[in-house]
């Protein structure tokens, strides 16, 4: 057996394997062995007939099986030695076949993406110090008040106010997903996560037992694409109205919140936490800018098959994230009122960007010998356990059950690569900015990402 591998310029390679008559006969003998247990031969128990008898009966009828055996066994044998390896199992085709002379098979397969990195060391970045003001701290304290609030049932005759918590029964047209109406739900009008922008105003002023129908247009950037930018006709009945009762801003609140002795000490803790948050967020932004620049200036050769595979992953992740019905991309495009080509182009852009970022991250890790250790992995699991308030062993079991170890190790690796890039960058101190500007900046970035 001989093979020749030729690397192409488009992240693919041509592989040509030539088998001698001796190789071919080995393949046929294995094919006869496999077929022996499936045919009936007079005078012999199933699977016990001599191979020469099986060969006389089957002859060249097992050619396809013999060829497939030769290809499979040979590819497994030479795979590790291939200078350029396929990213998926290749499909071979027969070029020539003569049992007495030779067998030649060939394939063209996609190889790993290729990248030429720019000069990424000592890249320049402007770092802006973040100022935390008393206003920022007051906002945090108000947030704590909301989290510690209790509710009090409003008296008969009182109307719905903008910050109330309501027990309502509702329905809307058109219906979505597997929704069953009428449905009961508790809704906090003071929380945007409970009531999208403008929804509370529709309910304000209603009374106990009152019903109301109205049209509501969801924001174009609403997280669920089934609702984003669309008009729904709601019918709502108010079953109960609760007004919020907030604790006073004093030392008792500090103690009840997290055991801090005084309100002043709680403010100091909040300032420190906000400063750390701002620093972390801004460093992440700087790192993203640096990596975006690296990706932009890099030269890539990425197989289209890899992009299309990632397109499917991106699409199905979106379906899972928003708990949408599992429909084909074609059906999803119809439901969204868009052309399939437009929807696919969006997913292809996301997929290509992801792959470019991965390829650049892995290449830098390879060059700089950045690795993910078992200690890094265990530390990440410990942090997950602490942040979620769960037992470490439960996090480990869940990670193993959902087969998330590879994804987590990849995240750890990329975090280390990003930190490396940031640490070696040349930093220039820029103009100070306020924490509220950092929040606005994050919201702007989030909106831009959603539009992509």
C-alpha positions in Angstrom: 0.0 0.0 0.0 1.2 3.5 -0.9 -0.3 6.9 -0.4 0.4 10.4 -1.4 -0.9 13.5 0.4 -1.0 16.9 -1.3 -1.9 20.1 0.6 -4.0 22.6 -1.2 -4.2 26.4 -0.7 -7.8 26.4 0.6 -7.5 24.5 3.9 -8.0 21.2 2.1 -5.8 18.2 1.1 -5.9 15.5 -1.6 -5.2 12.0 -0.5 -4.6 9.2 -3.0 -4.1 5.6 -1.8 -2.8 2.7 -4.1 -3.3 -0.9 -3.0 -1.4 -3.8 -4.5 -3.0 -7.2 -5.5 -1.7 -8.6 -2.3 -3.5 -5.8 -0.3 -6.6 -6.4 -2.2 -6.7 -10.1 -1.4 -6.4 -9.3 2.3 -9.4 -7.1 2.0 -11.4 -9.8 0.1 -10.5 -12.4 2.8 -11.8 -10.1 5.5 -15.0 -9.6 3.4 -15.5 -13.3 3.0 -14.9 -13.8 6.8 -17.6 -11.2 7.5 -20.0 -12.7 5.0 -19.5 -16.3 6.2 -21.8 -15.9 9.1 -24.6 -14.4 6.9 -24.9 -17.1 4.2 -26.2 -20.6 4.2 -23.8 -23.4 2.9 -25.2 -26.9 2.6 -23.4 -29.3 4.9 -22.1 -26.6 7.3 -23.4 -24.9 10.4 -23.9 -21.1 10.0 -20.5 -19.4 10.1 -18.5 -22.6 9.9 -18.1 -23.1 6.2 -14.4 -22.9 5.0 -13.4 -19.6 3.5 -12.4 -21.2 0.1 -16.0 -22.5 -0.1 -17.4 -19.1 0.8 -15.1 -17.5 -1.9 -16.3 -20.0 -4.5 -20.0 -19.1 -3.7 -19.6 -15.3 -3.4 -16.7 -14.6 -5.9 -16.4 -10.9 -6.7 -19.8 -10.0 -5.2 -18.1 -8.8 -2.0 -16.0 -6.3 -3.9 -17.7 -3.3 -2.3 -17.3 -4.7 1.1 -13.6 -5.6 0.5 -12.9 -2.0 -0.8 -14.6 -0.4 2.2 -12.6 -2.7 4.6 -9.4 -1.7 2.9 -10.2 2.0 3.1 -11.3 1.9 6.7 -8.4 -0.2 8.0 -5.8 1.7 6.0 -7.0 5.2 6.9 -7.0 4.3 10.6 -3.4 3.0 10.1 -2.1 6.1 8.4 -4.2 8.8 10.1 -1.6 9.6 12.8 1.2 9.9 10.3 -0.7 12.4 8.0 1.0 15.8 8.1 -2.4 17.4 7.4 -5.3 15.7 9.1 -9.1 16.0 8.2 -11.5 17.7 10.5 -14.1 15.1 9.7 -14.3 11.6 8.3 -13.5 11.9 4.6 -15.5 10.2 1.8 -13.4 8.2 -0.6 -14.1 7.4 -4.2 -12.7 4.6 -6.4 -10.5 5.9 -9.2 -9.5 2.5 -10.6 -10.1 -1.1 -9.5 -8.8 -4.4 -10.9 -8.6 -7.3 -8.5 -5.6 -8.7 -10.2 -3.8 -5.4 -10.7 -4.5 -2.6 -8.2 -7.0 -0.5 -6.4 -6.7 3.3 -6.3 -8.9 5.4 -4.1 -8.9 9.2 -3.6 -10.5 11.9 -1.5 -10.3 15.6 -0.9 -10.9 16.6 2.7 -11.0 19.8 4.7 -8.1 20.4 7.1 -7.8 22.6 10.2 -8.3 26.3 9.7 -5.1 28.2 8.9 -4.0 31.6 10.3 -1.2 34.1 9.9 -1.1 36.3 12.9 -0.1 40.0 12.9 2.4 41.4 15.4 0.4 41.1 18.6 3.0 42.0 21.2 3.1 45.5 22.6 -0.2 46.5 21.1 -1.3 49.9 22.2 -4.4 50.5 24.4 -5.8 53.6 26.1 -6.9 52.7 29.7 -9.5 55.0 31.3 -9.8 55.0 35.2 -13.4 54.7 36.4 -14.8 57.0 39.1 -17.5 55.6 41.5 -19.7 58.4 42.8 -22.1 58.8 45.7 -24.9 58.6 43.2 -23.7 55.1 42.1 -23.7 54.0 45.7 -27.2 55.3 46.3 -28.4 53.4 43.3 -27.0 50.2 44.8 -28.6 50.9 48.1 -32.0 51.4 46.4 -31.5 48.1 44.6 -30.8 46.5 48.0 -34.0 48.1 49.3 -36.0 46.6 46.4 -34.5 43.1 47.0 -35.4 43.4 50.7 -38.9 44.8 50.1 -42.0 43.1 51.4 -45.5 43.5 49.9 -48.7 44.7 51.4 -52.2 44.0 49.9 -53.8 47.2 48.8 -57.1 48.1 50.2 -60.3 47.9 48.2 -60.7 50.8 45.9 -57.0 51.5 45.5 -55.6 51.5 42.0 -52.5 49.9 40.4 -49.4 52.1 40.8 -46.2 51.9 38.7 -44.2 49.9 41.3 -46.9 47.5 42.4 -46.7 43.7 42.3 -49.8 42.2 40.6 -51.4 38.8 40.5 -53.0 38.8 37.0 -54.7 36.5 34.6 -53.9 37.2 31.0 -54.0 36.0 27.4 -52.7 37.5 24.1 -53.2 37.2 20.4 -51.5 35.8 18.4 -50.6 32.9 20.6 -47.0 31.7 20.6 -45.2 28.4 21.2 -47.2 26.0 23.5 -48.9 28.8 25.5 -52.2 27.9 27.1 -54.6 30.7 28.0 -55.9 32.2 30.2 -52.7 32.0 32.3 -52.0 33.3 35.8 -48.8 35.1 36.7 -47.3 37.4 39.3 -45.7 40.5 37.8 -43.6 43.1 39.4 -44.2 46.4 37.5 -41.1 48.0 39.0 -38.8 45.3 37.5 -37.9 45.6 33.8 -37.2 41.9 33.7 -40.8 41.3 34.7 -42.5 44.0 32.7 -40.9 45.2 29.5 -40.7 49.0 28.7 -44.1 50.6 28.5 -46.1 47.6 29.7 -46.5 48.9 33.3 -48.2 52.1 31.9 -50.8 49.9 30.3 -51.9 48.4 33.7 -51.5 51.6 35.8 -54.8 52.8 37.2 -56.6 49.5 37.0 -58.6 48.3 40.0 -59.1 45.0 41.7 -61.1 42.6 39.5 -61.0 44.9 36.5 -60.3 43.6 33.0 -58.7 45.5 30.2 -57.7 44.8 26.5 -54.9 46.7 24.8 -52.3 46.4 22.1 -48.6 46.3 23.1 -45.6 46.6 20.7 -42.5 44.8 22.0 -39.2 46.6 21.7 -37.2 45.6 18.5 -34.3 44.4 20.7 -36.5 42.3 22.9 -34.5 39.1 23.8 -37.2 36.7 22.5 -37.3 36.9 18.7 -40.9 35.6 18.7 -42.0 38.9 20.3 -39.3 41.4 19.3 -40.8 44.3 17.3 -44.3 42.7 17.1 -47.7 43.8 18.2 -49.8 41.6 20.5 -53.3 42.2 21.8 -53.5 41.5 25.5 -56.5 40.9 27.7 -55.6 41.3 31.4 -57.7 40.8 34.6 -56.2 42.1 37.9 -56.8 39.5 40.6 -54.7 41.1 43.5 -52.7 44.3 44.0 -49.8 44.5 46.3 -47.8 47.7 47.1 -44.1 47.5 47.9 -42.9 48.4 51.4 -39.2 49.2 51.5 -36.9 49.1 54.6 -35.3 52.3 55.7 -31.7 53.1 54.8 -30.1 52.7 58.2 -27.7 50.4 60.1 -30.5 47.8 60.6 -30.7 47.4 56.8 -26.9 46.9 56.6 -27.0 44.2 59.3 -30.1 42.5 57.7 -28.6 42.6 54.2 -25.2 40.9 54.8 -24.2 41.3 58.4 -22.3 44.5 57.9 -22.2 46.5 61.2 -23.2 49.9 59.9 -24.7 51.6 56.8 -21.4 53.5 56.3 -19.4 50.3 56.2 -21.9 48.9 53.8 -21.4 51.9 51.5 -17.6 51.4 51.7 -18.1 47.8 50.7 -20.3 48.8 47.8 -17.8 51.4 46.6 -15.0 48.7 46.6 -17.2 46.2 44.8 -18.3 48.7 42.2 -14.7 49.7 41.6 -13.6 46.1 41.2 -16.6 45.5 38.9 -15.7 48.6 36.7 -12.0 47.6 36.5 -12.9 44.0 35.5 -15.5 45.2 32.9 -13.2 47.7 31.3 -10.3 45.3 31.2 -12.6 42.8 29.4 -13.5 45.6 27.0 -9.8 46.5 26.4 -9.0 42.8 25.8 -11.9 42.4 23.4 -10.6 45.5 21.5 -7.1 44.0 21.3 -8.4 40.5 20.2 -10.7 42.1 17.7 -7.7 44.0 16.2 -5.7 40.8 16.1 -8.5 38.9 14.4 -9.1 41.8 11.9 -5.4 41.9 11.0 -5.0 38.2 10.8 -5.2 36.2 7.5 -7.5 33.2 7.7 -8.2 30.2 5.5 -11.3 28.5 7.0 -13.1 25.5 5.3 -16.7 26.3 4.4 -17.8 23.0 5.9 -16.6 24.1 9.3 -18.5 27.4 9.0 -21.7 25.5 8.0 -21.3 23.1 10.9 -21.0 26.1 13.3 -24.0 27.8 11.7 -26.1 24.8 12.8 -24.7 25.1 16.3 -25.4 28.8 16.5 -29.0 28.3 15.3 -29.7 25.4 17.7 -28.1 27.3 20.6 -30.5 30.2 19.9 -33.5 27.9 19.8 -32.5 26.4 23.1 -31.7 29.7 24.8 -35.0 31.3 24.0 -36.9 28.0 24.4 -38.4 28.2 20.9 -40.0 25.3 19.1 -37.5 23.0 17.4 -38.2 23.9 13.8 -35.9 23.9 10.8 -34.1 27.1 9.8 -36.4 27.4 6.8 -39.5 27.3 9.0 -37.9 29.7 11.5 -37.3 32.2 8.6 -41.0 31.9 7.6 -42.1 32.6 11.1 -39.8 35.6 11.4 -41.0 36.9 8.1 -37.6 36.9 6.5 -35.9 35.3 3.6 -33.9 32.1 4.4 -30.8 33.6 2.7 -31.0 36.6 5.0 -31.4 34.5 8.2 -28.6 32.1 7.1 -26.3 35.0 6.3 -26.7 36.4 9.8 -25.9 33.0 11.3 -22.9 32.5 8.9 -21.5 35.9 10.0 -21.8 34.9 13.7 -20.3 31.5 13.0 -17.3 32.8 11.0 -16.5 35.4 13.7 -16.6 32.8 16.4 -14.3 30.5 14.4 -11.8 33.3 13.7 -11.7 34.2 17.4 -11.2 30.5 18.3 -8.4 30.0 15.8 -6.6 33.2 16.8 -6.9 32.2 20.5 -5.6 28.7 20.0 -2.8 29.9 17.8 -1.6 32.4 20.4 -1.9 29.8 23.1 0.2 27.4 21.0 2.9 30.0 20.3 3.1 31.4 23.9 2.6 27.9 25.5 -0.5 29.0 27.4 -2.2 25.9 28.9 -5.2 25.0 31.0 -4.1 23.0 34.0 -6.2 20.7 36.3 -5.8 23.3 39.0 -7.3 26.0 36.8 -10.2 23.7 36.0 -10.9 22.9 39.7 -10.6 26.6 40.7 -13.2 27.5 38.0 -15.6 24.8 39.4 -15.0 26.2 42.9 -15.9 29.7 41.7 -19.0 28.4 40.0 -20.1 26.6 43.2 -19.6 29.8 45.3 -21.4 32.1 42.8 -24.4 29.8 42.5 -24.5 28.9 46.2 -24.3 25.2 45.4 -22.1 22.3 46.6 -18.8 21.8 44.7 -19.6 18.1 44.2 -22.9 19.0 42.6 -21.2 21.3 40.1 -18.7 18.6 39.3 -21.5 16.1 38.6 -23.5 18.5 36.5 -20.5 19.4 34.4 -19.8 15.7 33.8 -23.4 14.9 33.1 -23.8 17.7 30.6 -20.3 17.0 29.1 -19.3 20.6 29.7 -15.7 20.0 30.7 -14.3 20.7 27.2 -16.2 24.0 26.9 -15.1 25.1 30.4 -11.5 24.3 29.7 -11.7 26.2 26.4 -13.1 29.2 28.3 -10.3 29.1 30.9 -7.7 28.8 28.1 -9.1 31.8 26.2 -9.4 33.8 29.5 -5.7 33.2 30.1 -4.8 34.1 26.5 -6.8 37.3 26.7 -5.1 38.2 30.0 -1.7 37.6 28.4 -2.5 39.9 25.5 -3.7 42.6 27.9 -0.8 42.3 30.3 1.8 42.6 27.5 0.0 45.6 25.8 1.4 49.1 26.0 -1.1 51.1 28.2 -1.6 54.8 28.0 -3.7 56.5 30.7 -6.8 58.1 29.3 -9.5 60.4 30.5 -11.3 59.4 33.6 -14.9 58.2 33.1 -17.8 57.7 35.5 -19.3 54.3 36.4 -22.6 55.3 34.7 -20.7 55.8 31.5 -19.3 52.3 31.8 -22.9 51.0 32.1 -24.0 53.0 29.0 -21.0 51.7 27.1 -21.9 48.1 28.0 -25.5 48.7 26.9 -24.3 50.2 23.6 -22.1 47.2 23.0 -24.9 44.8 23.9 -27.3 46.5 21.4 -24.7 46.4 18.7 -24.1 42.7 19.3 -27.8 42.0 19.1 -28.1 43.9 15.8 -25.3 41.7 14.4 
